[in-house]
Each structure stands twice: as structure tokens, then as C-alpha cells.
């Protein structure tokens, strides 16, 4: 997406989670708690910013741009521009379970 005339992107995947854990110096379980996913505690805005920062770093690296590491302040400014509702929509879209297309395996008759 474009923010203030600059192309920015976020890639949410397993590596993003790992990078967020590194930034937060915590385990995956603790990251989820800090993000408010488990509803054991309220969302930490710093953790949320670090999660999006990890997604932005992950996006840049996926594009082959290892030199452009956004700061927490950059990402915070982007989130302010994007808006919390849109940012949360992007994040929650990531956590949705994909639809399984073949839920039941076909049965095989003996001798086939």
C-alpha cells in the first residue's frame, strides 16, 4: 500500500511471528498474550507496533530489500496514517483459519 507517497508492505507469516518474538524478546505464547489474542490481557500498543514492524521487515526482505529496515517510529507513523481499524483488519485477516477445500479424503475400495 502507499502511505504518504511511499510504498510500504506487510507480510504476515511464520517468519513474521519469529521476528516479532525477537523484537519483543518473548515466546510465541507471550506474544499472543501481549497482542490480546488470547484475551488474557489487553493489547500492548508497543507489541502491536513491533508486530507490524516485524511484518514490514519481513515484507522488505521478501522483496529482496535487506537495506531498508523500518524503525518502530516509521511503522507507528504508517499505522497512524492507515488507521487502527484498517491495521487491525489486516492483522485479524492474517489470523483467520483458511478454508479447507477437501475436508474428507475419498474412500478407496479394496483392489483399487
N, C-alpha and C positions, 0 to 999 in steps of 0.2 A: 504494500500500500504506500501511498505517498503522504508524507507528513511534512508540512512547511517546505514543500518543494524538493524534498529528499526522499528517495526510495528507501523504505525500511521493510523488514520482513521478520516473521517469527516462525520458527519450525518447532512444533511440539512433538516430541517423540521420546524414546527411552533415553537417548543421549542428553536431551534437554533436562530430563529429570536428574540425571547424574551430574550435569553441570550445575544445576540449581542446588543440589546437595553439597557440592564442593563450595559454592558461594556462601551457603548458609552454614557450612561445617556441621552437617547433621545427617541423620539417616533418612531413608525414604519415608518411614513411618512418621518421623518427626516433621518432615517437610509437609506431609499431608495434613498433619495437625495444625501446623502454622498457617497453611493456606485455608484452613477452615473446612476442608473436605470431609473430615471425619466428624465435624461438629462438636469436637471435644473442647475446642477453644475458638475464640474469634479470630478472623483473618488478620494476620500481621501485614500491614501495608509495606513494610520493608521486605518481607519474604515475598509478597506478591510482585514487587518491583524486581527482586532478584530472579524470580521465576521467569518473568518476561525478559529480563536481561539474558538469562541462560538461553531462552528461545531465540533471541535476536543474535546472540553469538553463534548459536547452532545454525541459524539460517545463513549468516555470513560465511561460515566455514563450509557449509554445503554448497555455496555459490563459488567456492574457491578463493574467497577473500579473507585470508587469515590476518591481514594487517589492520582491518577495521574492527576494532573491539569497542563496542559502545560502552560508555560509562553508565553507572547507575543513574546519574543525573540526566544523561541523554534519554535513557529509557523512561525515566519519570516524566520528562517533558513530553515525550511521544505519547505516553498514556494520558497525560492531561489533554493533549490535542485530540487524541482518538476518543476519549471519554471513557469513564469507568464502565458504563453499561456495555459499550461495544467491546472493550477489553475483556470483560467478564464473559461475554457471549463467545468470544474467540476461545477463551480458556475452557469454558464448560463444554463447548463443542468438541474439544480435544478429549475430554473425559468420557464422552458417550461411548457405550459399547457398540461396536459395529454389528450390523445385522448379519446373521449367519444365513447364508443362502441355502446350504444343504444341511439341514438340521438332522435328518435321518439318513443314514447310509443305506444304499439299496441292498436288499437281501439277495443272497446268491443261492440258487438251487444246487443241490448235490450234483456233481458231474459237469458243472459249467466252468 
